């Protein structure tokens, strides 16, 4: 069982920045693939960013357009978000899976409870 805990959400104005954190056991990062997902109000959950535990490659949803960065530092998974837009308003979730999943696959094995991000215009 993998326990994930997100933090760092909040309310910002458009153009602002936030950094989300996801904490878990330090061994999780070498064993599991990690990702961030989000669920906007009234919409389905979508993949935001993924970091592979095999080589550290990163992948992003098309809507990111270079504004977000996923990285691991000191046993914490981060999502640095810049130039936020109102459309980025969503509940953001950290996810992990032992198998090599894709962002398009919503069926990851382990999920955190989420942290809310609200961007006002």
SEBA-142793 format. One record per residue: x, y, z of N, C-alpha, C in turn. Coordinates in steps of 0.05 Angstrom, whole numbers, plus 5000, padded with zeros to 4 digits. Each point is the difference from the previous one (the first is absolute). Layout:
XYZXYZXYZ;...
END
This chain:
501749765000498350245000501750255000;499350194983501550254998498350235010;501050155018498550235011501150264988;498350164988500750254987498650235013;501450225005498750245013500850254985;498050134988500550254985499750245019;501450224992499850255013500850224981;499550255008500950224984497950144983;497649894999497950134985499250275012;498450154986499150265010498650154978;499650265006498650184982502050214990;500250034974501850204988498650144977;501150224992498950144977501449904975;498750044977501149914975502850124996;501849844990502750084997501849935024;498849925021501549935024501249724999;501349935022501449745002499349865026;500149744999499749835023501849764997;500949895022501549754999498649795018;499249794988498749785014502149805009;499549875023501849805011498449745004;501449784998498949745005502049845016;499449935024501849855017499249715002;502049835001499649715004502549885010;500049745003502449865009502250044979;502550045009502250064981500549784980;499349755007500449784981498050004978;497850155003498050004979501150114974;501650205002501050144976501749824982;501449825012501749824984498549754990;497749955012498549764995497650054982;498850245003497550064987500350244981;498549994978499750234983498150205014;500650254998498550215014498850194980;497750125007498750194982498250185016;499350224986497950195010497749984981;497649995011497550024985498450235012;497950084985498250215010497249944991;498150105015497249984993498650275003;499650134977498650265001497149965009;498650205009497249985009498349904976;498549795005498249894980501249864977;502649955002501449864978501449755009;501049844981501449765007502950065009;501149815014502850025009501849984975;502150174999501949994978502850015010;501849884984502849995007501450274996;501650085019501450264999502949954993;501449835016502849964996500849735012;502149884989500949745008503050005001;501149865020503049975001500549705003;501749904982500649725000502149925020;499749775013502049905018502149844985;499849994974502049874982501350224983;501950135010501450204985499250295006;497850035014499150275008498850174978;499149884978498750154979497450125010;499450244989497550145008498250044976;497450005005498050024980497850185010;498850164982498050195008497649994983;497750085011497650034984500350234980;498749994978500350204979499350285010;498150015019499150265010502250145017;502049865009502050125017501650214985;500749954975501350204983502550125013;501649845014502550105011499750155026;497650015012499650165024500649855026;499949734999500349845024502549834998;501149945024502449825002499549805022;500449754993499849785020502949925007;500549975026502749915008499949895028;502149855007500349885026502450125013;499750085025502250115015499749935029;502149905011500149935029497549845008;499649794984497949815006497250125000;499650204984497450134996499550044970;497649944992499250054972498750284999;500850164980499150274997498750044973;498250204999499050104975500150305002;502050124986500350294999498250104978;498250185006498050104981500450314997;500650084976500350294995497950094980;499650264998498150124981497349865001;499049975024497549865003497650144987;498249854990497650104986497549915015;497850154997497549915013499349714993;500649914976499549724992501649805015;502050095015501649815017498649955026;497850135006498549955024499149715001;500849865021499449715002500949905027;499249755006501249855022502349854987;502350035012502549874990500749765017;500649784987500549755014502849894992;501349895020502549854995499349704997;501349874981499449724995502649844997;499949745005502349834997499149734990;501849874985499449734990502649854996;499949745006502449834996500649964971;497949994983500349964972500350264985;501149994976500550234984497450104987;498750185013497550114991500550254983;497950084986500050254985498150205012;500350254994498250205010497249964990;499749884977497449954989498549785014;501449845016498849785015499150105027;497550015006499050105026500249805022;500749754994499849795020502749955013;501050195014502449975016499349865026;502049875012499449835023499550165026;501650215004499950145026499650304995;498350115018499250284997500250145027;500750265000499750165023497150115001;499550175021497350115003499650254985;502150124990499850244984500450265015;500750204984500350275010498750194980;498550195010498450174982501650244990;499950054975501250244987497850164987;499950265008498050184988501450244989;499550054974501250224986497850204992;500250245009498050204993501150194978;498150104985500850184977500350295009;
END
